[in-house]
Amino acid sequence: MANDDVPTNAAKPEVDSAVYKTLLESTKAIPWKIDWSTKRFAYIGPQIEALLGWSPESWVTVQDWADRMHPDDRQWVVDYCVAQSKAGVDHEADYRALTKDGSYVWLRDVVHVVRNADGVVEALIGFMFDISERKRSEERLMGLQRELEDLSFKDGLTDVGNRRRFDTIMEAEWGSAGRNQRPLSLVMIDIDCFKQYNDRYGHVRGDECLKRVAQTLRRGARRPRDFFARYGGEEFALVLPETDESGAERVAARCRDAIAEEAIPHETSSVAPTVTVSIGVGTIIPSRDDSALLFIEEVDRRLYRAKQEGRNRVVGRPR
């Protein structure tokens, strides 16, 4: 074969370089390279302009990268990426990048640290990925999860906290009261003669009565940490953190008066011509020897003592 027939590889590196560049610039991922010693961009893919609006020429130093980041993300992302790069560790970070029109796009930066033969960091190369849709999907999912969680802690009929939520709140407030040695009060409330109400007016009207009573009693939870729930059936509970005995009894009296003012007709009640409630009240500063369950049971006994003593009244600690 003649020498002029032998293929030459002289142009092969240039051909390969052009092919690689074409491949990189045809992907949705945005390739980039930073020279570590100068902290300047050696390259960034032209796709960056379509995504963020900033031209490739405007990405000069790492400061441009940092400045085009959401203020809430900037500090931790920069600190993390610099620390990982100095350590020579490949890494990735999610953050919101500023677009030229002032909006933000979620990006994921996947970074590879290039070191020389001596192990010294020489360059960073990586890819930026647009993860905005993924983040929107995650936010929608988190919103649904929060909604489901809210529903799991809410009574379906009255739209107030349910027994499960009561148990969770009571456990948390019991622990807080014990640690801080502060009073914790509990008000247990039961609608008087509710079976007779259902018998007289039917269960549909009975449900409406429960809703109305619940919304009225809910107003007794006036402070951010006060918590009101349907305990079960026609019984409700009001948790009052950092409330002493006299304060809890005042709240209980307001609850009783509020129901009386609603004047919900109850023709078959043995107490009054309108719906009334009986209430038990208890206050405790929990010690290591005390039990939340026994405390709840004691307040419940006071509630039923209120019923035994004639209903439509508040019973607290015996004087």
Buried (B, 14 or more C-beta within 10 A) or exposed (E): EEEEEEEEEEEEEEEEEEEEEEEBEEEEBBBBBBBBEEBBBEBBBEBBBEBBBBEBEBBEBBEBBBEBBBEEBBEEBBEBBEEBBEEEEEBBBBBBBBBEEEEBBBBBBBBEBEEEEEEEBBBBBBBBBBBBEEBEEEEEEEEEEEEEEEEEBBBEEBEBBBBEBBBBBBEBBBEBBBEEEBBBBBBBBBBBBBEBBBEBBEEEBBEBBBBBBBBBBBEBBEEEBBBBBBBEEBBBBBBBBBBBBEBBBBBBBBBBEBBBEBEBEBEEBEBBEBBBBBBBBBBBEBEEEBEBEEBBEBBBBBBBBBBEEEBBBBBBEEE
